[in-house]
Amino acid sequence: MLNLIRQAQAHPNNTAIISDGQAYTYSQLLDHSGQFAGHLLQGKLDLAEARVAFMVTPGFDYVRVQWGIWRAGGIAVPLCLTYPPASLDYVITDTAAEIIVASASYTSIVKPLADAKNLRFIELEEQREYGPEALPAIAPERKAMILYTSGTTSLPKGVISTHANLDAQITTLITAWSWQSTDHILCVLPLHHVHGIVNVIGCALWAGACCEFLPEFSPTGVFAAFQQGRINLFMAVPTIYFKLVAHYEKLPLAEQEVLTATMQNFRLMVSGSAALPIGVMQNWERVSGQVLLERYGMTEIGMAISNPYRGQRIPGHIGQPLPGVGVRLVDDSNQPVEEGQPGEIQVKGPTVFHQYWQRPQATADAFTGDGWFRTGDVAVIDEGSYKILGRSSIDIIKSGGYKLSALEIEEVLRTHPAIDDCGVIALPDEEWGETVGAVLVATQPIDLTELNRWIRTQLPPYKVPRQYRLVHELPRNAMGKVTKNDLKQLF
């Protein structure tokens, strides 16, 4: 029996999920996921790791489908709700999915893709009830899920996690963040990434806690959910916290005071999936009374490093390795670096993924000879805590023999009163190899000569950008933040 199912059976009467205004117990989740597993099997004994792609609205349906796939012996392939058809087709084709499942609202998007490949298609709202069937025994080493990388340097790769991987990723967070069956978390994250699937849903349901779903993110919806008084945990990306602060600032003083009083009672608030700007962290503490816990992870490893649940959380740092996770920093020759020196983060342990789907060479290249996974992220140990300097391929600028962190320079630039947001990238330079380019979203005209004088007082001389290109109107993405792709289009 899957450990996740065994955990659920220990809390049959607890509320597992709240979605669309309805509460569902663990007993109901077990019953409905078991029925869906039987529907998938259609008399077979085991799906035998067949890939089942699903495009399902976040909430009870999402979880019962995901659990049903696992209980039937399939590999779950969650599809992004906002992907264009071409991207969805890529995932379906690449995984060689055999079954496609969709909520009725997404049928018009994915059914043509299923029909074109002659795949079995299930629309949830048309599913009839199936009686209980004998479900297969699923060993921990069986493949459980395929999530796709962002594909920033090549086509997205499918990351295969086994049930044992997921168990390890969940249990290390259960321990580190003191999850309890009395916890109640709000889920606003997309459910084709590890952040929402493992950190929020997986941990909540393993602990016997309640996971409440907000159908679509909005600051009004989040704050309204907070004010119900049930929620005591929240996890989001930095941009969401930025948007919540901006909305809070527009509210009447009386509403602000009520919200602050409510949020001060939360047990834990976590930020991840992107570097947390110190300004956002400070502003969120001001409006909520909460010091955000920043952590570090990725699709291939789940979470690896976290600030402490109890203890000091250092702004701009991601903390220490999680229980049971091996972490080291190495140089370009794959040798451990001395403390205080930057190095690539490498991770080892049961949380690390099984392999890339049908990409043996990419899998081999991702690991060292002694089994450490190469994250491609560069960090330094500072004040006893890991501090991310950036992606070795994107955020580390090699200039005049120095390795400069674009993230570190961005953090300093954002403290300037005339700069609302910024992005720093490397520009090719014949003399220096690479020089620093900064794209600034300015709130007022900026004198670049004065800005250069100012930044020399904020950074060591070798870290001072030697070249700026100022852009007053920089396109922002749907979440309202500058992206690296935005910057690439400008140079």
Stockholm file with secondary structure:
# STOCKHOLM 1.0

chainA/1-491         MLNLIRQAQAHPNNTAIISDGQAYTYSQLLDHSGQFAGHLLQGKLDLAEARVAFMVTPGFDYVRVQWGIWRAGGIAVPLCLTYPPASLDYVITDTAAEIIVASASYTSIVKPLADAKNLRFIELEEQREYGPEALPAIAPERKAMILYTSGTTSLPKGVISTHANLDAQITTLITAWSWQSTDHILCVLPLHHVHGIVNVIGCALWAGACCEFLPEFSPTGVFAAFQQGRINLFMAVPTIYFKLVAHYEKLPLAEQEVLTATMQNFRLMVSGSAALPIGVMQNWERVSGQVLLERYGMTEIGMAISNPYRGQRIPGHIGQPLPGVGVRLVDDSNQPVEEGQPGEIQVKGPTVFHQYWQRPQATADAFTGDGWFRTGDVAVIDEGSYKILGRSSIDIIKSGGYKLSALEIEEVLRTHPAIDDCGVIALPDEEWGETVGAVLVATQPIDLTELNRWIRTQLPPYKVPRQYRLVHELPRNAMGKVTKNDLKQLF
#=GR chainA/1-491 SS CCHHHHHHHTCTTSEEEEETTEEEEHHHHHHHHHHHHHHHHTTCSCCTTCEEEEECCTTHHHHHHHHHHHHTTCEEEECCTTCCHHHHHHHHHHHTCSEEEECGGGHHHHHHHHHHTTCEEEEGGGCCCCCCCCCCCCCTTSEEEEEECCCSSSSCCEEEEEHHHHHHHHHHHHHHTTCCTTCEEEECSCTTSHIIIIIIIIHHHHHTCEEEECSSCCHHHHHHHHTTSCCCEEEECHHHHHHHHHHHHTSCHHHHHHHHHHHTTCSEEEECSSCCCHHHHHHHHHHHSCCCEEEEEETTTEEEEECCSSSCCCTTCCBEECTTCEEEEECTTSCBCCTTSCEEEEEESTTSCCEETTCHHHHHHHBCTTSCEEEEEEEEEETTEEEEEEETTTTEEEETTEEEEHHHHHHHHTTSTTEEEEEEEEEEETTTEEEEEEEEEESSCCCHHHHHHHHHTTSCGGGSCSEEEECSSCCCCTTSSCCHHHHHTTC
#=GC SS_cons         CCHHHHHHHTCTTSEEEEETTEEEEHHHHHHHHHHHHHHHHTTCSCCTTCEEEEECCTTHHHHHHHHHHHHTTCEEEECCTTCCHHHHHHHHHHHTCSEEEECGGGHHHHHHHHHHTTCEEEEGGGCCCCCCCCCCCCCTTSEEEEEECCCSSSSCCEEEEEHHHHHHHHHHHHHHTTCCTTCEEEECSCTTSHIIIIIIIIHHHHHTCEEEECSSCCHHHHHHHHTTSCCCEEEECHHHHHHHHHHHHTSCHHHHHHHHHHHTTCSEEEECSSCCCHHHHHHHHHHHSCCCEEEEEETTTEEEEECCSSSCCCTTCCBEECTTCEEEEECTTSCBCCTTSCEEEEEESTTSCCEETTCHHHHHHHBCTTSCEEEEEEEEEETTEEEEEEETTTTEEEETTEEEEHHHHHHHHTTSTTEEEEEEEEEEETTTEEEEEEEEEESSCCCHHHHHHHHHTTSCGGGSCSEEEECSSCCCCTTSSCCHHHHHTTC
//
